[in-house]
Amino acid sequence: MKKLFSIIVIALMGALVLSSCNKNDYETEPLKTVNVSGKVEARLDLTAVDEYGYPVYQNAPSGTRIIFKTDASNLCKTVDTNYEYSTLQYETTVDNNGNYSIDLPAVNFKPVTYTIIPVEFKANQRQNAAGAVIEYNYSASDNSVTVREGEVKYGIDIMYN
């Protein structure tokens, strides 16, 4: 009986030790974010030029979508080569003044690069002084921005052609 009692006590102690793992071993803290913002413009009026004759761009239409992508492994301190990390995608839109702003996850132990993908849009484009207008497909090249926790990135402008 004494032996059985000892075995039960040892088994209970083992269960207690195994179940008392630190909660923080399995949970992560939310990532801090970095604000990225800029101006988005397109040549909506081909007749608009400055005093030197250079083309003047106008604000891109409100609601124009801008996508930011990065690999999830870019936010990890250690990367497991046997694990297939997913691509993280964040999206924002242009406001009435041609501006965008987005908060992106960042870490302090390394820079994180996001690919900026301006989404194509259709809008009317003024062609000449007589007022001829066509529906035009606007596109812009992909770009990138590199962020690190604690930064603010502004002036990351996008120009549609």
C-alpha positions as CSV (number, residue, x, y, z in Angstrom):
1,M,0.0,0.0,0.0
2,K,2.8,2.3,0.9
3,K,4.5,1.6,-2.5
4,L,1.2,2.3,-4.3
5,F,0.8,5.6,-2.5
6,S,4.4,6.6,-3.4
7,I,3.8,5.8,-7.1
8,I,0.7,7.9,-7.1
9,V,2.4,10.8,-5.4
10,I,5.3,10.6,-7.9
11,A,2.9,10.4,-10.8
12,L,0.9,13.5,-9.6
13,M,4.2,15.5,-9.1
14,G,5.2,14.6,-12.7
15,A,1.9,15.7,-14.0
16,L,2.1,18.9,-12.1
17,V,5.6,19.6,-13.4
18,L,4.6,18.8,-17.0
19,S,1.5,21.0,-16.9
20,S,3.2,24.0,-15.3
21,C,4.9,25.2,-18.5
22,N,5.3,28.9,-18.7
23,K,2.3,30.4,-20.6
24,N,4.7,32.7,-22.5
25,D,6.5,29.7,-24.1
26,Y,3.5,29.3,-26.4
27,E,2.1,32.8,-26.8
28,T,3.5,35.7,-28.7
29,E,3.0,39.4,-28.2
30,P,1.3,41.5,-30.9
31,L,3.8,43.0,-33.3
32,K,4.4,46.8,-33.2
33,T,3.6,48.7,-36.3
34,V,5.2,51.4,-38.4
35,N,3.1,54.0,-40.3
36,V,3.8,54.3,-44.0
37,S,2.2,57.1,-45.9
38,G,2.5,59.1,-49.1
39,K,0.9,60.8,-52.0
40,V,-0.7,59.0,-55.0
41,E,-0.9,60.9,-58.3
42,A,-1.9,60.2,-61.9
43,R,-1.9,62.3,-65.1
44,L,-5.6,62.7,-65.4
45,D,-5.4,65.9,-67.5
46,L,-2.8,65.9,-70.3
47,T,-3.3,69.6,-70.8
48,A,-2.1,70.5,-67.3
49,V,1.4,71.8,-67.3
50,D,3.5,74.0,-65.0
51,E,5.0,77.4,-65.9
52,Y,8.0,75.6,-67.5
53,G,5.8,73.3,-69.6
54,Y,6.3,70.2,-67.5
55,P,3.3,67.9,-67.0
56,V,1.3,68.4,-63.8
57,Y,-0.1,65.3,-62.1
58,Q,-3.4,65.2,-60.2
59,N,-4.5,63.3,-57.2
60,A,-5.4,59.7,-57.9
61,P,-9.1,59.0,-57.4
62,S,-10.4,58.3,-53.9
63,G,-10.6,54.6,-53.3
64,T,-7.6,53.6,-55.4
65,R,-6.1,50.5,-53.8
66,I,-2.5,50.1,-52.7
67,I,-1.3,46.6,-51.5
68,F,1.7,45.8,-49.3
69,K,3.1,42.3,-49.2
70,T,5.8,40.5,-47.3
71,D,6.8,37.0,-46.4
72,A,5.8,36.1,-42.8
73,S,9.3,34.8,-42.2
74,N,10.5,38.4,-42.4
75,L,8.9,39.1,-39.0
76,C,10.5,36.1,-37.3
77,K,13.7,36.2,-35.2
78,T,14.5,32.7,-36.1
79,V,13.3,31.0,-39.3
80,D,12.5,27.3,-39.6
81,T,13.6,26.1,-43.0
82,N,11.2,23.2,-42.8
83,Y,8.2,25.4,-42.4
84,E,6.4,27.0,-45.3
85,Y,5.7,30.6,-44.3
86,S,2.7,32.4,-45.9
87,T,2.7,35.8,-47.6
88,L,1.2,38.5,-45.5
89,Q,-0.9,41.1,-47.4
90,Y,-2.1,44.5,-46.2
91,E,-4.2,47.0,-48.1
92,T,-5.1,50.7,-47.9
93,T,-6.9,53.1,-50.2
94,V,-6.3,56.7,-51.4
95,D,-8.3,59.4,-49.7
96,N,-10.0,62.5,-51.3
97,N,-6.7,64.4,-51.2
98,G,-4.7,61.7,-53.0
99,N,-3.0,60.5,-49.8
100,Y,-2.7,57.0,-48.3
101,S,-1.6,55.8,-44.9
102,I,-1.2,52.3,-43.5
103,D,0.2,50.7,-40.3
104,L,2.4,47.7,-41.1
105,P,3.9,45.1,-38.7
106,A,7.6,45.7,-37.9
107,V,10.2,44.2,-35.6
108,N,13.2,45.8,-33.9
109,F,15.8,43.0,-34.6
110,K,15.9,43.4,-38.4
111,P,14.5,45.5,-41.2
112,V,11.3,44.2,-42.9
113,T,10.8,44.8,-46.6
114,Y,7.3,45.2,-48.1
115,T,6.5,45.1,-51.8
116,I,4.2,48.0,-52.7
117,I,1.7,47.0,-55.4
118,P,-0.4,49.8,-56.8
119,V,-3.6,48.4,-58.2
120,E,-4.5,49.4,-61.7
121,F,-7.6,51.6,-62.1
122,K,-9.7,53.2,-64.9
123,A,-10.5,56.9,-65.0
124,N,-11.3,59.6,-67.5
125,Q,-8.3,61.4,-68.9
126,R,-8.6,64.8,-70.5
127,Q,-6.7,64.6,-73.9
128,N,-6.7,68.2,-75.2
129,A,-7.7,71.8,-74.8
130,A,-10.9,71.1,-76.7
131,G,-12.0,68.9,-73.8
132,A,-11.7,65.4,-75.5
133,V,-11.9,62.7,-72.8
134,I,-11.1,59.0,-72.9
135,E,-11.4,56.3,-70.4
136,Y,-7.8,55.4,-69.6
137,N,-6.2,52.4,-67.7
138,Y,-3.7,53.7,-65.2
139,S,-0.9,51.5,-63.9
140,A,2.2,52.0,-61.7
141,S,5.3,50.0,-61.1
142,D,5.7,47.9,-58.0
143,N,8.0,49.4,-55.5
144,S,9.3,48.5,-52.0
145,V,9.7,50.0,-48.6
146,T,11.9,48.7,-45.7
147,V,10.7,49.4,-42.2
148,R,11.9,48.8,-38.7
149,E,10.0,49.1,-35.4
150,G,9.9,52.6,-34.1
151,E,10.1,54.3,-37.5
152,V,7.6,56.4,-39.4
153,K,7.9,56.4,-43.2
154,Y,6.3,59.3,-45.1
155,G,6.8,60.6,-48.6
156,I,6.6,57.1,-50.1
157,D,4.8,58.5,-53.2
158,I,3.3,56.6,-56.1
159,M,3.0,57.9,-59.6
160,Y,0.5,56.3,-62.0
161,N,1.1,56.5,-65.8
